[in-house]
Structures are given as structure tokens and as C-alpha cells.
Amino acid sequence: RFISKIEEVLNDWKLIGISSGKPLEKGIFTTGAWEEKSDEISFADFRFSITHHYLVQEPSDKDGKEEVVEDALPLHMQDLLCMNNDFPPRAHCLVRWYGLREFVVIAPAANNDAVLSESKCNLLLSSVSIALGNTGCQVPLFVQIHHKWRRMYVGECQGPGVRTDFEMVHLRKVPNQYTHLSGLLDVFKTKIGCPLTPLPPVSMAIRLTYVLQDWQQYFWPQQPPDIDALVGGEVGGLEFGKLPFGACEDPISELHLATTWPHLTEGIIVDNDVYSDLDPIQAPQWSVRVRKADNPQCLLGDFLTEFFKLCRRKESTDEILGRSAFEEEGKEVADITQALSKLTEPAPVPIHKLSVTNMVHSAKKKIRKHRGVDESPLNNDVLNTVLLFLFPDAADKLADGFESRASTSSGNNPPPESEDYNLFNQFKSAPSDSLTYKLALCLCMINFYHGGVKGVAHLWQEFVLEMRYRWENNYIIPGLADGPPDLRCCLLHQKLQMLNCCIERKKARDEGKKGSTSDRSPGGTSRDAGKGADHSGDNTDKEKEVGKSWESWSDSEEEFFECLSDAEDFKGNGQENGKRGAKEGNKEPVNVKPEGRLHPHGKLMLLHPGEPLYIPITQEPAPMTEDLLEEQSEVLAKLGTSAEGAHLRARMQSACLLSDMESFKAANPGCCLEDFVRWYSPRDYIEEEVVDEKGNRVIKGELSARMKIPSNMWVEAWETAKPVPARRQKRLFDDTREAEKVLHYLAVQKPADLARHLLPCIIHAAVLKVKEEETLEDISSVKKIIKQIISHSSKVLRFPSPEDKKLEEIIAQIMSVEAIIARARSLKAKFGVEKCENEEEKEDLQRFVNCLLDQPEVSVVGAGRGPAGSIIHKLFVNSQRVSAVPPPDEELRRLGSPEERRLNPGAVSDFPPPTGREVILRTTVPRPAPYSKPLPQRMYSVLTKEDFRLAGAFSADTTFF
């Protein structure tokens, strides 16, 4: 059953009949694509996996039928003799040992199973042999025996009248006679047992591999950053706002030099236990591969990983810094209770003394008292350096005594138009000159060098206190773009922009209050001058000057919350004026003083009084961050689809509309809804030419159909709107409340939340850093990976709370790029690319280094005599000298002439003993009898420190024997 199962699989894979193919090209084993198919079969209850490995080749153009020569050797036998692919750098071990392009392997399915006894092994082999005979399959079939780590295979292959047996020897200790060529030749000849007396010549290919582990003369060029210098200002490897880069250890651990003699015939070379002709310098082919250090420690990668670990912390800032912040005993508690009772007393209280800032600053003193100066996670120098970096305007304030808005950008920012600068749109991070971005870099640095999560919590606490201080003292936050929150950036950045909007509004209002006494007089003097058009013109100009910032008119009761009684009085006055205006509107010029005008609207006139239509000063709509927008849309969605819900929704959404209507009524006394629509939504006012009764063409206008729907939102809002100028309306945007919300949001962020908010900024910064470093090296493969990182990150980071696994992937990609660049630098230093004088040689070396990074093995042009070869030779010579430095007194004795030194057998050779010796012996002889068909025989031997292996493929004639 086992045999039939094998036959069935071979049939399914169409491995039956004559296999034909072109001779193999040079290097195809490495450059070509290998594929494999697998299946499972079982022998009784023992499971095996059967796998077909094959090199993908284009089908040959000519018709196969014409080419089939009657006694052509099966393909595998031709492959045994093919010399084009003797030592492939990357291939399945059977490909390396036997040079096959296609084979099938039967191996135990479970990893710990093994075929150990000889009888089982023979049983399997005979089954394979029968299966091959029955199917006429010409593909070699191997069976894996012994433990998997030994990689022991036996197999066979059949063709018309011929058969090849694949055998193997694997030893821990090497018998002495096999360590050199002459011993191996003896083994090969006795194994063939050729009956012919002058034996056909044996062709040989030899490869010796030398390993260089000691880069003694090269210190690794990356200096670890000098942390003490950070504070002093002379910055060694690092400064706040810049990410570090590079490997802390040499990312290239070994250099393997393979010296190859590809075509030798027996007798040309002597290599025995006494003497050898195999001098690596004389080898016709040299190839080099580098062994990369596994996961070298790289600075940027470590920074990212450590910062990412913060995302998994659960503690809040208070837990990290100790809850002692506000827990005080004794008299200080009494102070606070007195403060509360003072607040409730009817006596006038000087509010400014009880401001939150004072409480916070006293709390800060208490924290310091409690914690003790030494315990504070960040020392003051570091903290001040960071805060000055984040808030450059603080330095100006200290110097000049007044606030100037200086957002100094850090040195290496890309210009705002560049594609790199706009990366923040894709990553949802923040622009690279913004406060948020700088904060992310500082937290990352502090997390790594200055106290880990405690340092992060401490800096964040200071940052929140600074935000509170700026809000209460009207200092604009530097490093943020003007205008409403930018929804393309991360939420934290939006929150800071929101706080800035609040500070700007509050500042404008407070400034307005200072000047309010002088500003109000012009309005009062010209109250009765409403009829004179020219007068009213002057008046509006004055109004325009004053009115630009309507917030400045805000009345004192808006300092905290709208004090209803006073506000009602205002509205009452407005209402009376409005009614009076409405009654008298048509009879005589209106007696109400227009307020809050910005400028006339072109040539438009009011429909009824026929006065110019003025655009009013309106309240700006409230800025929103994305979480507020989401909240609002949820509330609106919850109202449902009922008529009542729709009405409520419309009312909620029309707050801004109502405010604009009130401003419009105040600026244009005696106006009607049509006037407002002409300014606010011109498309809803339809004008058409009609001929009146006198035959003149006149333009007649009316509201659009949607405006005429009975009790629609616009009509309702117009009816409820009172003529109140923007400066006296209830604020659409309550900056006090919004600022407190933002400050509370910032204060409750845990270090983990903070890290999640700022991770896009850190990834953004890391990508920019990698790009900057790559431009210095110019490695094409890295450019490609960076593009992949950018597209991958923009997909992952665009959504809120991305998965940890995806974020880890991005960080791993960035680390791999960093390692590649570090390797390139390491190789450049070792091969002295920069020091090379000759331009042509320099280019060759640069190309050679780039190939070493990308390819598994690179051949050295000119072998030991080319530019790269001579450098490699020097590296080995230096390494050998270092490892064999004799004691100084001996050296004095040995200082003879160079000739004496060369003849001295103790002299150090240029190369260490080879770590690996590989030999391939081939010949074509008749076996088993002199009249048999001459068939290819091949034996491969590899000898390393740990083991010795012989892999032989011996063919025999099954027709004439």
C-alpha cells in the first residue's frame, strides 16, 4: 500500500516518463525560483511527508519529441556533471551536495520522529526502488533517515538501463586521511572500483572558506550619546527634539571569504598531509558573504520599542508620582476649609487671589515639599532645558518682560511645501515644527534616558501646569497653527489648538474690556443722528473700527457665566427697540440706532426702508475637535427620525443661524426675512423680470419654495430673533468652559494614553530620521522599504486606536531599515570606501558594499588582486597579527632580516586555517563492468570543525553488468 501510495503521488505530480531540459545556466540555483509541493503518506501507522522540490524553468521552445535522443542520460545524471553551479550560496542542502535541479524527499512527518534502524531504512529504500521502477519516474527520490538535525539522506534514481545510488557518510570526528585532497581521491577511486587500468582523469572543484571575526583595527564608529552633555547645552550625540540613530554594536559579526578553484584535474595540484599547493591568494575565484549580527542593538529601534511599551502601562500619573500631591495634614487642610467658607461669605471676595493657578502653584510647592527635591524624577536642569525647548517664547518673556509669540522651529525641519512635511496628513500625527511633535520627541527621550515612566509623568504634569498658567494669563501657546483645530492631526494636537482658540478669544475679550470705556462713547453721542445718512456713515466707520473684535464688547458679567438678570435687561431693551422699529418702520425713518455693522453689502438696499444693507459683525462658529464632533453627531443621531426629533435636531443645529439673524436685525433696523436671505443664502431668493401695469420692466423677487413652507426653521428663527448685536449675545463658543474641559482632559491622561496619542508623531519622526540618514547612504533597497513603511503606517494610523500587533510591525520595519543602514556604514568603514583616493576604485568599492547588503554572496572582481580583494587580504593579515602577537622580548630576539623571517616556520601566515573545506570530485567511468556504459560518478565532501560529510552519487549500468 505504501508503494502504491508513492506511485499515486508521483502520478498526480506528473513526474513520470522522460524528463528533458536544457543544461543549467551559471548561478541559476541562486537567482532562479525554487518551488515545492507536499503531501502526506503513511507506512502502517507511521506518517511521512513527501515533498517535491524543483527549480522553475521556462519550457524549452523546440518540440520535445525531436530532441529525445535514444540513449540520452536522464537529466539528473547530466546535472551531476554540470560545473556551472558548484557552490550555490543559498539552496537546499541536497542541491549543494548533488547539484540537482529537481528531486523528491520522503521524510518523517513529525519533527521528533526518525527512521533509525537499518532494516527500516532498507525497507523504505526497496519500496522507493519498486515505486520508481513501476512508474518509470526519472526524478531522484530521497529518504531522510536518522535525526532531522543530521540531514542524512539516502536515495536512488532510475533511468532507461541505468541507476544512480545516493549515499552519505556523516561523522563527528574526521579520520586523518580525509582532511586533504589525496586522501579523498583515494576514497573516491576505491568506491568507484573501476576495472579500467588507466583511470579516466578525475575533475575537481575545491572551495576553502576563511572566517574573519576579529575587526581589531576598527572601533565601531557609533559613539553612545553623552547624556551629561544634554543638560549643559553642548550636545554630543543627541539633543532634545532629535531622534538618535545607529547601532550600538557592530552590526556585521563575521566576514566569510570563500576561495574557489573551479576546474582542476587530478595531478595539477598537490594537497596532502605534509604539503599543500592551495594558497588562497592564488585562488582564481574569491567570493565574500557577511554574517549579520542577529538583531543588533540600534538606538532608534530601542527608543521606539521603549516608548511603545509605555502604551501598555496601566498606572495613572498620580499613582506614578505618588498620591501625596494633595494629601496634607494639619493646618493646610484648615486653610482650604477656610478658603471654602470665605467663598460662601457675603463679603466681597477678591476673586483673582483664589484663582486655580495659585492653588495649583501652592500644590506644586506641597508636592516638592512632600517628595523632597532629590526624589523628583527629573532634575531641574533637564526639566528646564525641555520646557525651554518646548516653549521658546518663555525665554523671551524672561528677557523682555512681555510675551512675544516666537515659534522657533527646530533645525532640520523640512520646508512646509515638501512631501515630508505633509506626512502628518497621512499619519494623523502633527506637523514636524509643532509643539505636539516636539513634546512627543521630548517624552520619548525622557522615557529612555531620564527616569522612564516616572520622568514622563513628571514632564506631563509640568506641561499641564504650563497650559493652565498660559490659559489664566492669556499667553498664546507657541508652535501651533492658527485657526480652528486641524482634524488631520492627532487628537492631542487638536485639543492644544482648541485651548489656543480659547486663549485667543479670552485675550481679545480682556483687551476689549480695558478699552471698553473709550470705545462706548461714540455710540452714545450719535444716538439721535440716525436720520442723517452722512452721520450714520461716520458712525458705522467708527463702529467698524471698534467692532472688528466683537468679543471686546463683552460685558463684565460674562467673565464667569451669563448672569441672567443683566442679560435679560439687555435683551429687554433690544426687544422694545425692535417693536418700536417694527411699528414705525413704514411710516418714518426708524428711530432705532443700528449696532454691530461691519460694512455695506455692495449696492444692495433693504427692501422696505430702502437703506443700504449692512453686513453685521457676527459670532464665529465654535471650533470643534473630532471627539466633540463625534459626540454631537451621536446626540443628533439619538434624536431619531420622528417629527419631534427632527424638529429638535433642527433647533440644535440652528443656534448659529439664530445668532446671525439677531446680529443682522441689530445692524439693519427695519429689515425683513427676505433681506436676511439675500445676504445669507442668495440662492433662496429668486428674482425675475416682470412688466408692471405701466408697462415698465421691473425686477420682482420672492423667497424660494423651501423658505415658504409654513412654520419652517428659518421663519421660526426669524420670529424669535431679537435685534441684539453679536457683542451682547450669549456666546456661541463658551471659551471658559471649553478651556476647562481641555485642561481637565489633559490632566487625566495616563502616561499610556499619552503614549498612544503621540505614537503617530514618534513614528512620523522616526520615518523622517530614517529618510534623512538614507539620503546620506543612498541604498536603493532601503528607499523601497521606506515607501512601504509610509504606505503601511498611513493605513494603520489613520484609524483611532490601531492594533498593537500592527504598530509592532511598523516599528519592526523601521528597525530593519536602521539595521541595514548601520550595516552599510559598518562595511563602508571596514572597506575604507571614504578614504579611497581613486574615483573609479571608490565607485567599485561602493558597488561591492551595496551588493554585500543585498545578495547572499558577492564575487570579488580580480579575486585576491583586485581593490576589494587587497582590502580583504589586509583585514585578514591584521587580524592574524593581532591574534599572534609574540611577547616583546622574544620579538627583539627575532628581529632578523625579512628573508630569515619568511623562512622561519613559526612566522604567521596571512590567513587563518580554513573553517570549511569543500571538495567535489567527478568522473565518468563504466560501472560495474569494463564493458558497461560510461556513467557519471560524483562525490562531495565538506569538512568543518564540528563535522565531516561525504555525499556520493554513484551510477551503474543495469543492462550490461
Stockholm file with secondary structure:
# STOCKHOLM 1.0

chainA/1-961         RFISKIEEVLNDWKLIGISSGKPLEKGIFTTGAWEEKSDEISFADFRFSITHHYLVQEPSDKDGKEEVVEDALPLHMQDLLCMNNDFPPRAHCLVRWYGLREFVVIAPAANNDAVLSESKCNLLLSSVSIALGNTGCQVPLFVQIHHKWRRMYVGECQGPGVRTDFEMVHLRKVPNQYTHLSGLLDVFKTKIGCPLTPLPPVSMAIRLTYVLQDWQQYFWPQQPPDIDALVGGEVGGLEFGKLPFGACEDPISELHLATTWPHLTEGIIVDNDVYSDLDPIQAPQWSVRVRKADNPQCLLGDFLTEFFKLCRRKESTDEILGRSAFEEEGKEVADITQALSKLTEPAPVPIHKLSVTNMVHSAKKKIRKHRGVDESPLNNDVLNTVLLFLFPDAADKLADGFESRASTSSGNNPPPESEDYNLFNQFKSAPSDSLTYKLALCLCMINFYHGGVKGVAHLWQEFVLEMRYRWENNYIIPGLADGPPDLRCCLLHQKLQMLNCCIERKKARDEGKKGSTSDRSPGGTSRDAGKGADHSGDNTDKEKEVGKSWESWSDSEEEFFECLSDAEDFKGNGQENGKRGAKEGNKEPVNVKPEGRLHPHGKLMLLHPGEPLYIPITQEPAPMTEDLLEEQSEVLAKLGTSAEGAHLRARMQSACLLSDMESFKAANPGCCLEDFVRWYSPRDYIEEEVVDEKGNRVIKGELSARMKIPSNMWVEAWETAKPVPARRQKRLFDDTREAEKVLHYLAVQKPADLARHLLPCIIHAAVLKVKEEETLEDISSVKKIIKQIISHSSKVLRFPSPEDKKLEEIIAQIMSVEAIIARARSLKAKFGVEKCENEEEKEDLQRFVNCLLDQPEVSVVGAGRGPAGSIIHKLFVNSQRVSAVPPPDEELRRLGSPEERRLNPGAVSDFPPPTGREVILRTTVPRPAPYSKPLPQRMYSVLTKEDFRLAGAFSADTTFF
#=GR chainA/1-961 SS CHHHHHHHHHHHTTCCBCCCCCCCCTTHHHHSCEEEEEEEEEETTEEEEEEEEEECCCCCSSCHHHHCCTTCCCHHHHHHHCCTTSSCSSSCHHHHHHCCSEEEEEEESSTTCCCCSHHHHHHHHHHHHHHHHHHTBCSCEEEEESCGGGCEEEEEEEETTEEEEEEEEEESSCCGGGSSHHHHHHHHHHHHTCCCSSCCCCEEEEEEEEEECCCTTCCCSCCCCCSHHHHHSCCSSCCTTCCCCSBSSCSEEEEEEEEEEEEEETTSCCBSSSCBCCCGGGCSEEEEEEEECSSCCBHHHHHHHHHHHHTTCCCCHHHHHCGGGGCCCTHHHHHHHHHHHHHHSSSCCCGGGGCHHHHHHHHHHHHHHHHCGGGSSSCHHHHHHHHHHHCHHHHHHHHHSSCCCCCCCCTTCCCTTSTTTTHHHHHTCCCTTSHHHHHHHHHHHHHHHSSHHHHHHHHHHHHHHHHHHHHHTTCCCSSCCSSSCCTTSCHHHHHHHHHHHHHHHHHHHHHHHHTHHHHHHHHHHTGGGGSCHHHHHHHHHHHHHHHTSGGGGCCGGGSSSCCHHHHHHHHHHHHHHHHHHHHHTTTSCCCSCCCSEEEEEEEEECSSSCCEEEEECCCCCCCCCHHHHHHHHHHHHHTCSSHHHHHHHHHHHTHHHHHHHHHHHHHSTTCCHHHHHHHHCGGGEEEEEEECTTSCEEEEEEECHHHHSTTCHHHHHHHHCCCCCGGGSCCSSCHHHHHHHHHHHHHTCCHHHHHHHHHHHHHHHHHHHHHHHHHHHCCHHHHHHHHHHHHHHHHHHTSSSCCHHHHHHHHHHHHHHHHHHHHHHHHHHHTTTTTCCSHHHHHHHHHHHHHHHHSSCEEETTGGGSHHHHHHHHHHHHHHHHHTCCCHHHHHHHCCCHHHHHHCTTSCCSSCCCSEEEEEEEEEEECSSTTSCEEEEEEEEEECSSCEEEEEEEEEESSCC
#=GC SS_cons         CHHHHHHHHHHHTTCCBCCCCCCCCTTHHHHSCEEEEEEEEEETTEEEEEEEEEECCCCCSSCHHHHCCTTCCCHHHHHHHCCTTSSCSSSCHHHHHHCCSEEEEEEESSTTCCCCSHHHHHHHHHHHHHHHHHHTBCSCEEEEESCGGGCEEEEEEEETTEEEEEEEEEESSCCGGGSSHHHHHHHHHHHHTCCCSSCCCCEEEEEEEEEECCCTTCCCSCCCCCSHHHHHSCCSSCCTTCCCCSBSSCSEEEEEEEEEEEEEETTSCCBSSSCBCCCGGGCSEEEEEEEECSSCCBHHHHHHHHHHHHTTCCCCHHHHHCGGGGCCCTHHHHHHHHHHHHHHSSSCCCGGGGCHHHHHHHHHHHHHHHHCGGGSSSCHHHHHHHHHHHCHHHHHHHHHSSCCCCCCCCTTCCCTTSTTTTHHHHHTCCCTTSHHHHHHHHHHHHHHHSSHHHHHHHHHHHHHHHHHHHHHTTCCCSSCCSSSCCTTSCHHHHHHHHHHHHHHHHHHHHHHHHTHHHHHHHHHHTGGGGSCHHHHHHHHHHHHHHHTSGGGGCCGGGSSSCCHHHHHHHHHHHHHHHHHHHHHTTTSCCCSCCCSEEEEEEEEECSSSCCEEEEECCCCCCCCCHHHHHHHHHHHHHTCSSHHHHHHHHHHHTHHHHHHHHHHHHHSTTCCHHHHHHHHCGGGEEEEEEECTTSCEEEEEEECHHHHSTTCHHHHHHHHCCCCCGGGSCCSSCHHHHHHHHHHHHHTCCHHHHHHHHHHHHHHHHHHHHHHHHHHHCCHHHHHHHHHHHHHHHHHHTSSSCCHHHHHHHHHHHHHHHHHHHHHHHHHHHTTTTTCCSHHHHHHHHHHHHHHHHSSCEEETTGGGSHHHHHHHHHHHHHHHHHTCCCHHHHHHHCCCHHHHHHCTTSCCSSCCCSEEEEEEEEEEECSSTTSCEEEEEEEEEECSSCEEEEEEEEEESSCC
//
